[in-house]
Amino acid sequence: MPGSIKKILESVLSKGIYDIIKYLIFIVITGITGLAMHIVVSSVDYLIPYSIIIAIIAAAAMGLLGLFAYKQYSPIYNVYTKTDFKYIFLEKECFYEYIDMHHIIYQKQIKLKVLCKSIDRYYDKYNWTGSDKTKINSADKDHIIILTTKRDSFQQFEVHFGKIYKKGDIINLHLTFELQDNENKANPVISSTIVEPTKLLRLKIKISENYRKGSANAEIFPIIDSRIALDKCEKSFDNNGVINWEISNPPMLLVYSLRWNVPKS
């Protein structure tokens, strides 16, 4: 058996055994709690008629307590709680608008709250699949946008504020991406990955009926490269050709995506 396959099998089996043991312990503790409570209550004459109900309530309470403790101390649930995030997104809006089939305006409006002692820049990335280069501008003339490294298909960039913000300060960002796609190569999709704590995410598209076909699909993925959506639904354009999808408190590392169809040329 090849080494890589063996490692995969060992990993899967170890994870499976761990999950089985974890759930068995959880069931045993809950069951013992219910049984013990039933025995205790049965020794009190006036509680005997209610012994089963009390035992069920006690077992359920122990189950909820165990679940709370597991979430509180499990590294799976707490992997991000101890991370020193620089800021939190109070609001994040991604707005994709077709001017025509070759000219698109993408706007990103963000309201940040600083969590660290001080900050002088904002980090972000984009993935433009169209044929022409992207122009990025900030509504704040003091901001300087600097392209940094490129990882996979994503271009990393920084927005330098030109000043230092302190913990608790609110920063408003309004970035505009001018997108040209003369060869119609761009994928008809916008997405946002939750890599910082976010209170409100808004994905918005505005497309004339001349540049789209049918409705759009709203999808949630576990990771960027995943092809299997955790959840999806259909979104219809309003009379102005707009879809506005709002998500409150989106979980970390999920990818939210709006995808539509364009007419065949």
C-alpha positions as CSV (number, residue, x, y, z in Angstrom):
1,M,0.0,0.0,0.0
2,P,1.5,3.4,-1.0
3,G,2.6,5.6,1.9
4,S,0.3,8.5,1.1
5,I,-2.8,6.2,1.0
6,K,-1.8,4.6,4.2
7,K,-1.5,8.0,6.0
8,I,-4.9,9.0,4.7
9,L,-6.5,5.8,6.0
10,E,-4.8,6.1,9.3
11,S,-6.0,9.7,9.6
12,V,-9.6,8.8,8.7
13,L,-9.6,5.9,11.1
14,S,-8.1,7.9,13.9
15,K,-10.6,10.6,13.4
16,G,-13.5,8.1,13.2
17,I,-12.4,6.3,16.4
18,Y,-12.0,9.6,18.2
19,D,-15.5,10.7,17.2
20,I,-17.0,7.4,18.3
21,I,-15.3,7.5,21.7
22,K,-16.3,11.2,22.1
23,Y,-20.0,10.5,21.4
24,L,-20.0,7.3,23.5
25,I,-18.7,9.2,26.5
26,F,-21.2,11.9,26.0
27,I,-24.1,9.4,25.8
28,V,-22.9,7.4,28.8
29,I,-22.5,10.5,31.0
30,T,-26.0,11.7,29.9
31,G,-27.5,8.3,30.5
32,I,-25.9,7.9,34.0
33,T,-27.1,11.3,35.0
34,G,-30.7,10.5,34.0
35,L,-30.5,7.1,35.7
36,A,-29.0,8.5,38.9
37,M,-31.6,11.2,39.1
38,H,-34.4,8.7,38.5
39,I,-33.1,6.5,41.4
40,V,-32.8,9.6,43.7
41,V,-36.3,10.9,42.8
42,S,-37.9,7.5,43.2
43,S,-36.9,7.4,46.8
44,V,-39.1,10.5,47.5
45,D,-42.7,9.4,47.6
46,Y,-44.4,12.6,46.3
47,L,-41.9,12.8,43.4
48,I,-42.4,9.3,42.2
49,P,-45.1,10.2,39.6
50,Y,-42.6,12.8,38.1
51,S,-39.5,10.7,38.3
52,I,-39.2,10.0,34.6
53,I,-39.8,13.6,33.6
54,I,-37.3,14.8,36.1
55,A,-34.7,12.3,35.0
56,I,-35.2,13.3,31.3
57,I,-34.8,17.0,32.3
58,A,-31.7,16.3,34.3
59,A,-30.1,14.2,31.4
60,A,-30.9,17.0,28.9
61,A,-29.4,19.6,31.2
62,M,-26.3,17.5,31.6
63,G,-26.1,17.1,27.8
64,L,-26.4,20.9,27.3
65,L,-23.8,21.5,30.0
66,G,-21.5,19.0,28.3
67,L,-22.0,20.6,24.9
68,F,-21.2,24.1,26.4
69,A,-18.1,22.8,28.0
70,Y,-17.0,21.1,24.8
71,K,-17.4,24.2,22.8
72,Q,-15.7,26.3,25.5
73,Y,-12.5,24.2,25.7
74,S,-12.3,22.3,22.4
75,P,-9.6,23.6,20.1
76,I,-11.9,23.0,17.2
77,Y,-14.3,25.7,18.4
78,N,-11.6,28.0,20.0
79,V,-9.0,28.0,17.3
80,Y,-9.9,31.7,16.5
81,T,-10.9,33.1,19.8
82,K,-7.3,33.5,21.0
83,T,-6.1,34.9,17.6
84,D,-5.0,38.5,17.8
85,F,-7.1,40.1,15.0
86,K,-6.1,43.6,14.1
87,Y,-9.7,44.6,13.4
88,I,-13.3,43.5,13.1
89,F,-15.6,44.2,10.2
90,L,-18.7,46.0,11.5
91,E,-20.0,46.1,7.9
92,K,-18.6,44.8,4.6
93,E,-20.3,45.4,1.3
94,C,-19.2,44.0,-2.1
95,F,-21.0,45.6,-5.0
96,Y,-20.5,44.4,-8.6
97,E,-22.2,46.5,-11.3
98,Y,-22.1,45.9,-15.1
99,I,-21.8,49.2,-17.1
100,D,-21.7,47.0,-20.2
101,M,-20.4,43.6,-21.1
102,H,-16.8,44.8,-21.2
103,H,-16.9,47.4,-18.4
104,I,-17.6,46.5,-14.8
105,I,-17.4,48.6,-11.6
106,Y,-16.7,46.7,-8.4
107,Q,-17.0,48.6,-5.1
108,K,-16.0,47.4,-1.7
109,Q,-17.2,49.5,1.3
110,I,-15.9,48.4,4.7
111,K,-16.5,49.7,8.2
112,L,-13.7,48.6,10.5
113,K,-13.2,48.7,14.2
114,V,-9.6,48.6,15.4
115,L,-8.9,45.8,17.9
116,C,-5.1,46.1,18.3
117,K,-3.1,48.9,19.9
118,S,-2.5,50.7,16.6
119,I,-2.8,50.2,12.9
120,D,-1.8,52.1,9.8
121,R,-2.9,49.9,7.0
122,Y,-5.5,47.5,5.7
123,Y,-4.8,44.1,4.1
124,D,-6.9,42.6,1.3
125,K,-6.8,40.6,-1.9
126,Y,-8.7,40.2,-5.1
127,N,-9.0,37.7,-7.9
128,W,-9.9,39.2,-11.3
129,T,-10.4,36.6,-14.1
130,G,-11.1,39.1,-16.8
131,S,-8.7,39.9,-19.7
132,D,-7.5,43.4,-18.8
133,K,-5.7,44.9,-15.8
134,T,-7.5,46.3,-12.8
135,K,-7.4,49.9,-11.5
136,I,-8.1,50.4,-7.8
137,N,-8.9,53.7,-6.3
138,S,-9.9,54.8,-2.8
139,A,-12.5,57.4,-2.0
140,D,-10.1,58.8,0.7
141,K,-7.3,60.7,-1.2
142,D,-4.9,60.2,1.7
143,H,-5.0,56.4,1.2
144,I,-2.2,54.8,-0.8
145,I,-2.9,51.4,-2.4
146,I,0.1,49.1,-2.8
147,L,0.1,45.8,-4.7
148,T,2.2,43.3,-2.9
149,T,2.6,39.5,-3.6
150,K,0.5,37.3,-5.7
151,R,-0.6,34.0,-4.2
152,D,-2.2,31.5,-6.5
153,S,-4.8,33.5,-8.4
154,F,-5.1,36.2,-5.8
155,Q,-3.4,39.5,-5.9
156,Q,-2.6,40.8,-2.4
157,F,-2.6,44.5,-1.7
158,E,-2.4,47.0,1.2
159,V,-4.2,50.2,1.8
160,H,-2.0,52.6,3.7
161,F,-4.0,55.1,5.7
162,G,-1.4,57.9,6.0
163,K,-2.1,58.0,9.7
164,I,-2.2,55.8,12.7
165,Y,-5.5,54.6,14.2
166,K,-5.8,53.5,17.8
167,K,-7.7,50.7,19.5
168,G,-11.5,51.3,19.3
169,D,-11.2,53.7,16.3
170,I,-13.7,53.3,13.4
171,I,-12.3,53.3,9.9
172,N,-14.4,53.7,6.8
173,L,-13.0,52.3,3.5
174,H,-14.5,52.8,0.0
175,L,-12.5,51.1,-2.7
176,T,-13.4,51.1,-6.3
177,F,-12.1,48.6,-8.8
178,E,-12.4,49.5,-12.5
179,L,-12.6,46.3,-14.5
180,Q,-12.2,45.9,-18.2
181,D,-12.9,42.6,-19.9
182,N,-12.7,43.2,-23.7
183,E,-12.4,39.4,-24.3
184,N,-15.3,38.4,-22.0
185,K,-13.1,36.1,-19.9
186,A,-14.4,37.1,-16.5
187,N,-16.2,34.5,-14.4
188,P,-19.8,35.8,-13.6
189,V,-19.4,35.5,-9.8
190,I,-18.5,37.6,-6.8
191,S,-17.5,36.0,-3.5
192,S,-16.1,36.9,-0.1
193,T,-14.2,34.7,2.4
194,I,-14.7,35.4,6.1
195,V,-11.1,35.7,7.3
196,E,-11.7,38.4,10.0
197,P,-14.6,38.6,12.5
198,T,-17.5,40.1,10.6
199,K,-20.8,41.5,11.9
200,L,-22.5,42.1,8.6
201,L,-21.7,41.0,5.1
202,R,-23.5,42.3,2.1
203,L,-23.1,40.9,-1.5
204,K,-24.7,43.1,-4.1
205,I,-24.9,42.9,-7.9
206,K,-26.6,45.1,-10.4
207,I,-26.9,43.7,-13.9
208,S,-29.1,44.9,-16.7
209,E,-31.3,42.2,-18.2
210,N,-29.4,42.6,-21.4
211,Y,-26.2,41.3,-19.7
212,R,-27.7,38.4,-17.7
213,K,-29.7,35.3,-18.2
214,G,-32.2,34.1,-15.6
215,S,-31.7,34.4,-11.8
216,A,-28.5,34.1,-9.7
217,N,-27.3,31.4,-7.3
218,A,-26.4,32.3,-3.7
219,E,-23.9,29.7,-2.4
220,I,-21.9,29.0,0.8
221,F,-18.7,27.0,0.6
222,P,-16.5,25.7,3.4
223,I,-13.3,26.7,1.6
224,I,-12.3,28.7,-1.5
225,D,-11.5,25.6,-3.6
226,S,-14.5,23.5,-2.6
227,R,-16.9,22.5,-5.4
228,I,-19.6,21.3,-3.0
229,A,-21.7,24.0,-1.4
230,L,-22.8,23.7,2.2
231,D,-26.0,25.6,1.3
232,K,-27.4,27.3,-1.8
233,C,-30.5,29.0,-3.0
234,E,-31.8,31.0,-5.9
235,K,-31.9,34.8,-5.9
236,S,-34.1,36.8,-8.3
237,F,-33.2,40.2,-9.7
238,D,-35.5,43.1,-8.8
239,N,-37.0,45.5,-11.3
240,N,-33.7,47.5,-11.2
241,G,-31.6,44.4,-12.0
242,V,-30.3,44.3,-8.4
243,I,-29.7,41.4,-5.9
244,N,-28.8,42.3,-2.4
245,W,-27.8,39.4,-0.1
246,E,-27.2,40.3,3.6
247,I,-25.6,37.8,6.1
248,S,-25.4,38.7,9.8
249,N,-22.5,37.3,11.8
250,P,-21.1,34.9,9.1
251,P,-18.9,32.1,10.5
252,M,-15.2,32.3,10.0
253,L,-13.6,30.8,6.9
254,L,-16.9,30.3,5.0
255,V,-17.0,31.6,1.4
256,Y,-20.2,33.4,0.4
257,S,-20.8,33.6,-3.4
258,L,-23.2,35.0,-5.9
259,R,-23.1,33.4,-9.3
260,W,-25.1,34.3,-12.4
261,N,-25.3,33.4,-16.1
262,V,-24.4,35.7,-19.0
263,P,-25.9,35.4,-22.5
264,K,-23.9,33.5,-25.0
265,S,-22.2,35.8,-27.5
